[in-house]
Amino acid sequence: MAKSKSSANFNMTATTLAGLEEVLAQELRDLGAQYVKPGVRAVTFSGNQYLLYQANLWCRTAIRILKPFAQFKARDEKELYLKVREQDWSRFMGVNDTFAINAVVSRSTFEHSLFVSQLTKDAIVDQFRDKTGQRPSVDVATPDVRINLHMHENIVTLALDSSGDSLHRRGYRQQTNVAPLNEVLAAGILLLSGWDRKSPLYDPMCGSGTFLTEAAMLAHNIAPGVYRRDFGFMRWPDYDAALYQRVYQDALAQEDADAEVEIFGSDIDPDFVEATFQNLEFAELDQYVRVKELNFKEATKPVDKGILVMNPPYGERIGDENEINDLYKMIGDTLKSGFQEWDAFIFTGNLEAAKHIGLKPSRRIPLYNGPIECRLFKYELYRGSRREKE
């Protein structure tokens, strides 16, 4: 018996942020993906259409799920144009569909990804014009079909982008602070921390509540994609609405509303506390998280043991170097005096200021927040000295 289209396996690529490749690889394995292989800011894997929909709904650390369909070598512009034009684009879209091209170029004779996108667009448009006398339009903001072109050392991979909007845009965020933490990065930090999703968790500088929201979703096994109404694959010719409905209902059935996990948040700024409340309420997670207005300097551990996770300011907007160093010293002092028996994870892009915490980290994980090189520091806070503990 021939395999139905939705049960046949094919190769996929999930993109992510630098430093989260292994975390994403594990998420994909947990979903049942095969041949999972972490690369640079990406993980390749294999699965069927059900898994494609599932990965979009469930992967907390993926940015896009791509479905490659062609690979070839292009030494110059002419070759790139011709090879793109050889593809049968009518398989993926019609003349009335809009499309956009996202090109990533590295270590290649082509220097500009914008030029590569333009050339690719011309080849697609020319093919349609020749066949039908009409041409599809480009729509960069909300295209029907997103095409991903990845070029490394003149090897070109063309892929369909099944996610549409970046997956970090979960759809729950109503209010943000000036520079909110990317949701994929926040989820990645929680997963890297090794948090068991049962122990108490506290974010004392919660901003607009990204760590708290992602933690509540983890604790109650809520798929991050359930808040979204739209994915790129929904506009593909082979979209199976009934299959997606099954994936979606399966996800809802796995939610654990009764899990008893204590999640606490606080911030010195009343506007941030309000923003956190609104985001949690919109995500229907407000009953799982306790948030209050509090200066961390006055904070003490809410329960005996737990994990603390925070993303303090890096100082670009604070201005004075002494002021930022004092802030980090205060963080260290508060951890020492008020959080014995806790593990603290501090994510920062100010590695100089971090020295003023005055504690020895047991782990240092390199990550990026946008272009900023950051570290996730782990501090194990013992009561008394480490020797007594041992």
C-alpha positions as CSV (number, residue, x, y, z in Angstrom):
1,M,0.0,0.0,0.0
2,A,1.4,3.4,-0.9
3,K,2.2,5.7,2.0
4,S,-0.2,8.7,2.3
5,K,1.4,12.0,1.8
6,S,1.0,13.0,5.5
7,S,2.8,9.8,6.7
8,A,5.7,10.0,4.4
9,N,8.9,11.2,6.0
10,F,11.0,14.1,4.6
11,N,13.9,16.3,5.8
12,M,13.5,19.5,7.7
13,T,15.6,22.2,9.3
14,A,14.7,24.1,12.5
15,T,16.6,27.4,13.0
16,T,17.4,28.7,16.4
17,L,19.7,31.1,18.3
18,A,23.4,30.5,18.8
19,G,23.9,28.3,21.9
20,L,20.5,26.7,21.9
21,E,21.2,24.1,19.2
22,E,21.5,21.1,21.6
23,V,18.4,22.2,23.5
24,L,16.3,22.3,20.3
25,A,17.7,19.0,19.2
26,Q,16.4,17.4,22.4
27,E,13.0,19.0,22.0
28,L,12.8,17.5,18.5
29,R,13.9,14.1,19.7
30,D,11.2,14.3,22.4
31,L,8.6,14.9,19.7
32,G,9.8,11.8,17.9
33,A,11.9,13.4,15.1
34,Q,14.5,11.1,13.4
35,Y,18.1,11.7,12.3
36,V,18.4,14.8,14.5
37,K,21.6,16.6,13.9
38,P,22.6,19.9,15.6
39,G,24.5,22.4,13.4
40,V,25.2,26.1,13.6
41,R,22.0,28.0,14.7
42,A,20.1,25.1,13.1
43,V,19.1,21.5,13.6
44,T,18.3,19.1,10.8
45,F,15.9,16.3,11.3
46,S,13.4,14.0,9.5
47,G,9.7,13.4,10.1
48,N,6.3,13.5,8.5
49,Q,3.6,16.2,8.1
50,Y,2.2,15.6,11.5
51,L,5.7,16.3,13.0
52,L,6.1,19.4,10.8
53,Y,2.9,20.8,12.4
54,Q,3.9,19.5,15.8
55,A,7.3,21.2,15.7
56,N,5.7,24.5,14.9
57,L,3.4,24.2,17.8
58,W,5.7,22.6,20.4
59,C,9.3,23.7,19.8
60,R,10.1,26.4,22.4
61,T,13.5,27.1,21.1
62,A,12.9,27.1,17.3
63,I,12.6,30.3,15.3
64,R,11.5,28.7,12.0
65,I,10.8,25.2,10.7
66,L,12.0,24.9,7.1
67,K,11.2,22.3,4.5
68,P,14.1,22.1,2.0
69,F,13.2,21.1,-1.6
70,A,16.2,21.8,-3.7
71,Q,20.0,22.0,-3.5
72,F,22.5,23.0,-6.1
73,K,25.8,24.8,-6.8
74,A,25.8,28.3,-8.2
75,R,29.1,29.8,-9.1
76,D,27.9,33.1,-10.5
77,E,24.7,35.2,-11.0
78,K,23.7,33.6,-14.2
79,E,24.0,30.1,-12.8
80,L,21.9,31.1,-9.7
81,Y,19.2,32.7,-11.9
82,L,19.0,29.6,-14.2
83,K,19.0,27.0,-11.4
84,V,16.2,28.9,-9.5
85,R,14.2,29.2,-12.7
86,E,14.5,25.5,-13.4
87,Q,12.4,24.7,-10.3
88,D,8.7,24.1,-10.8
89,W,7.4,27.0,-8.7
90,S,3.7,26.2,-9.5
91,R,4.1,23.3,-7.0
92,F,4.3,25.8,-4.2
93,M,2.2,28.8,-5.3
94,G,-0.2,30.2,-7.8
95,V,0.1,33.4,-9.9
96,N,-2.3,35.2,-7.4
97,D,-0.3,34.3,-4.3
98,T,2.2,36.7,-2.8
99,F,5.7,35.6,-1.8
100,A,8.8,36.8,0.0
101,I,12.4,35.5,0.0
102,N,14.6,35.4,3.0
103,A,18.2,34.9,1.9
104,V,21.1,34.0,4.1
105,V,24.6,34.1,2.5
106,S,27.8,33.0,4.1
107,R,31.4,32.4,2.8
108,S,30.3,32.7,-0.8
109,T,31.3,34.7,-3.9
110,F,28.0,36.5,-3.5
111,E,28.4,39.2,-0.9
112,H,24.9,40.6,-0.5
113,S,21.9,38.6,0.6
114,L,19.7,41.3,-0.7
115,F,21.1,40.9,-4.2
116,V,20.6,37.1,-4.0
117,S,17.0,37.6,-3.0
118,Q,16.4,40.0,-5.9
119,L,17.9,37.6,-8.4
120,T,15.8,34.7,-7.0
121,K,12.7,36.8,-7.1
122,D,13.4,37.7,-10.8
123,A,13.8,34.0,-11.7
124,I,10.5,33.0,-10.1
125,V,8.5,36.0,-11.5
126,D,10.0,35.4,-15.0
127,Q,9.0,31.7,-14.9
128,F,5.3,32.6,-14.1
129,R,5.3,35.4,-16.7
130,D,6.5,33.0,-19.4
131,K,4.0,30.3,-18.5
132,T,0.9,32.4,-17.8
133,G,1.5,35.9,-18.9
134,Q,1.0,37.0,-15.3
135,R,3.3,37.3,-12.3
136,P,2.9,36.8,-8.6
137,S,3.6,39.8,-6.3
138,V,6.1,40.2,-3.6
139,D,4.8,41.0,-0.1
140,V,7.6,41.2,2.5
141,A,5.3,41.7,5.5
142,T,2.5,39.0,5.2
143,P,3.3,36.8,2.1
144,D,1.3,33.7,1.3
145,V,4.5,31.8,0.7
146,R,7.8,32.4,2.4
147,I,10.9,31.0,0.6
148,N,14.2,30.6,2.5
149,L,17.4,30.6,0.5
150,H,20.5,29.5,2.3
151,M,23.8,29.9,0.5
152,H,27.1,28.6,2.0
153,E,30.2,28.4,-0.1
154,N,28.1,28.7,-3.3
155,I,25.9,25.7,-2.3
156,V,22.3,26.9,-2.4
157,T,19.5,25.3,-0.5
158,L,16.0,26.4,-1.2
159,A,13.3,25.7,1.4
160,L,9.7,26.5,2.2
161,D,9.2,28.3,5.5
162,S,6.4,26.5,7.3
163,S,6.3,28.9,10.2
164,G,5.4,32.2,8.6
165,D,6.0,34.7,11.4
166,S,9.0,33.9,13.5
167,L,8.1,31.3,16.2
168,H,9.3,33.6,19.0
169,R,6.2,35.6,18.4
170,R,4.1,33.4,20.5
171,G,1.0,35.6,20.4
172,Y,0.6,36.2,24.1
173,R,2.6,39.3,24.6
174,Q,0.3,42.4,24.9
175,Q,2.6,44.7,26.9
176,T,6.4,44.9,26.8
177,N,9.1,46.9,28.4
178,V,11.7,48.8,26.4
179,A,13.8,45.7,25.5
180,P,11.9,42.6,26.2
181,L,13.7,39.3,26.2
182,N,13.1,37.2,23.1
183,E,10.7,34.4,24.0
184,V,12.8,31.7,22.4
185,L,15.9,32.9,24.4
186,A,13.9,33.0,27.6
187,A,12.6,29.4,27.1
188,G,16.1,28.3,26.1
189,I,17.6,29.7,29.3
190,L,15.0,27.9,31.4
191,L,15.7,24.6,29.6
192,L,19.5,25.1,29.9
193,S,19.2,25.7,33.6
194,G,18.0,22.2,34.0
195,W,14.9,23.4,35.9
196,D,12.8,20.3,36.7
197,R,9.5,22.2,36.1
198,K,8.3,21.2,39.6
199,S,10.6,23.3,41.9
200,P,9.7,26.8,42.9
201,L,11.0,29.5,40.4
202,Y,11.5,33.2,41.0
203,D,12.3,36.1,38.7
204,P,13.0,39.2,40.8
205,M,13.5,41.6,37.8
206,C,10.6,40.3,35.7
207,G,10.2,43.2,33.3
208,S,7.2,42.3,31.1
209,G,7.2,38.7,32.4
210,T,8.8,36.7,29.6
211,F,10.6,34.2,32.0
212,L,7.4,33.9,34.1
213,T,5.1,33.2,31.1
214,E,7.5,30.7,29.5
215,A,8.0,29.0,32.9
216,A,4.3,28.7,33.5
217,M,3.9,27.1,30.0
218,L,6.7,24.7,30.8
219,A,5.3,23.8,34.2
220,H,1.8,23.1,32.9
221,N,3.0,21.5,29.6
222,I,1.3,24.2,27.4
223,A,2.6,24.2,23.8
224,P,3.9,27.7,23.0
225,G,2.2,27.7,19.6
226,V,-1.4,27.3,20.9
227,Y,-1.8,31.1,21.1
228,R,-1.1,31.6,17.4
229,R,-3.8,31.4,14.8
230,D,-1.5,31.4,11.8
231,F,1.4,29.4,10.4
232,G,3.0,29.5,7.0
233,F,2.1,25.9,6.2
234,M,-1.6,26.8,6.3
235,R,-1.3,28.5,2.9
236,W,0.6,25.6,1.2
237,P,-1.3,23.6,-1.5
238,D,-0.9,20.4,0.6
239,Y,-2.2,21.9,3.9
240,D,-4.2,19.3,5.8
241,A,-6.6,21.2,8.1
242,A,-7.9,18.0,9.7
243,L,-4.4,16.8,10.5
244,Y,-3.5,20.2,12.0
245,Q,-6.7,20.1,14.1
246,R,-5.6,16.7,15.4
247,V,-2.1,18.1,16.4
248,Y,-3.8,21.1,18.0
249,Q,-6.3,19.0,20.0
250,D,-3.5,16.6,21.0
251,A,-1.6,19.5,22.4
252,L,-4.6,20.8,24.4
253,A,-5.1,17.3,25.8
254,Q,-1.6,17.2,27.1
255,E,-1.9,20.4,29.2
256,D,-1.6,19.9,32.9
257,A,-3.8,22.5,34.6
258,D,-3.4,20.9,38.1
259,A,0.4,20.8,38.3
260,E,1.3,22.5,41.6
261,V,4.4,24.6,40.8
262,E,5.1,27.8,42.6
263,I,6.2,30.6,40.3
264,F,7.0,34.1,41.7
265,G,7.9,37.4,40.0
266,S,8.6,40.9,41.1
267,D,10.0,44.2,39.7
268,I,10.8,47.6,41.2
269,D,8.8,49.3,38.4
270,P,5.0,49.3,38.9
271,D,4.5,49.6,35.1
272,F,6.4,46.4,34.4
273,V,4.4,44.6,37.1
274,E,1.2,45.8,35.4
275,A,2.6,44.7,32.0
276,T,3.4,41.2,33.4
277,F,-0.1,40.9,34.8
278,Q,-1.6,41.8,31.5
279,N,0.5,39.3,29.5
280,L,-0.1,36.5,32.0
281,E,-3.8,37.2,32.0
282,F,-4.0,37.2,28.1
283,A,-2.2,33.9,28.1
284,E,-4.6,32.6,30.7
285,L,-1.7,31.9,33.0
286,D,-2.3,34.5,35.7
287,Q,-3.6,31.9,38.2
288,Y,-0.2,30.1,38.1
289,V,2.1,33.0,38.8
290,R,2.3,35.5,41.8
291,V,3.7,38.9,40.9
292,K,4.4,41.9,43.1
293,E,6.1,45.3,43.1
294,L,9.4,44.9,45.0
295,N,13.0,46.2,45.0
296,F,15.3,43.2,44.8
297,K,17.4,44.7,47.5
298,E,14.6,43.9,49.9
299,A,13.8,40.5,48.5
300,T,14.2,37.2,50.4
301,K,13.6,33.7,49.2
302,P,9.8,33.0,49.0
303,V,10.3,29.3,50.0
304,D,13.2,27.2,51.3
305,K,14.6,25.9,48.1
306,G,14.1,26.8,44.4
307,I,15.7,28.4,41.4
308,L,16.1,32.1,40.7
309,V,16.4,33.3,37.1
310,M,17.0,36.9,36.1
311,N,18.0,39.2,33.3
312,P,19.3,42.4,34.9
313,P,19.9,45.6,32.9
314,Y,23.2,45.6,30.9
315,G,23.8,49.3,31.4
316,E,23.3,50.7,27.9
317,R,20.4,52.8,29.2
318,I,21.5,53.2,32.8
319,G,24.4,55.4,31.8
320,D,26.8,55.6,34.7
321,E,29.3,52.7,35.0
322,N,29.4,53.0,38.8
323,E,25.7,52.8,39.0
324,I,25.6,49.5,37.0
325,N,28.4,48.0,39.0
326,D,26.6,48.9,42.2
327,L,23.5,47.2,40.9
328,Y,25.4,44.0,40.2
329,K,27.1,44.2,43.6
330,M,23.6,44.6,45.2
331,I,22.4,41.5,43.3
332,G,25.3,39.5,44.7
333,D,24.8,40.7,48.3
334,T,21.0,40.0,48.2
335,L,21.7,36.5,46.8
336,K,24.2,35.8,49.6
337,S,22.0,37.1,52.4
338,G,18.6,36.1,51.3
339,F,18.8,33.1,49.0
340,Q,20.9,30.3,50.7
341,E,20.1,26.8,49.4
342,W,18.9,28.3,46.1
343,D,20.4,28.0,42.6
344,A,20.6,31.4,40.8
345,F,20.9,31.8,37.0
346,I,21.8,35.3,35.9
347,F,21.7,36.2,32.2
348,T,23.7,39.3,31.2
349,G,25.4,41.1,28.4
350,N,27.6,43.1,30.7
351,L,30.4,40.7,31.6
352,E,32.4,43.5,33.4
353,A,29.6,44.4,35.7
354,A,28.9,40.7,36.3
355,K,32.3,40.5,38.1
356,H,30.8,42.8,40.8
357,I,28.3,40.0,41.8
358,G,31.2,38.7,43.9
359,L,30.2,35.0,43.7
360,K,32.0,32.3,41.9
361,P,29.8,30.8,39.1
362,S,29.7,27.0,38.8
363,R,28.7,27.3,35.1
364,R,29.2,29.9,32.4
365,I,27.1,29.3,29.2
366,P,27.8,31.6,26.2
367,L,24.7,32.9,24.5
368,Y,23.7,36.0,22.4
369,N,20.9,38.5,23.0
370,G,20.5,39.8,19.4
371,P,24.1,41.0,18.6
372,I,25.1,41.2,22.2
373,E,27.5,38.5,23.5
374,C,26.1,37.3,26.8
375,R,26.6,34.7,29.5
376,L,24.3,32.6,31.6
377,F,26.0,32.3,35.0
378,K,24.9,29.7,37.5
379,Y,25.5,30.4,41.2
380,E,25.0,27.7,43.8
381,L,24.1,29.4,47.0
382,Y,25.1,27.4,50.0
383,R,24.3,28.0,53.6
384,G,27.6,28.7,55.3
385,S,30.7,27.6,53.4
386,R,30.9,25.1,50.7
387,R,33.2,22.8,52.8
388,E,30.5,22.4,55.5
389,K,28.0,21.6,52.8
390,E,30.2,18.8,51.5
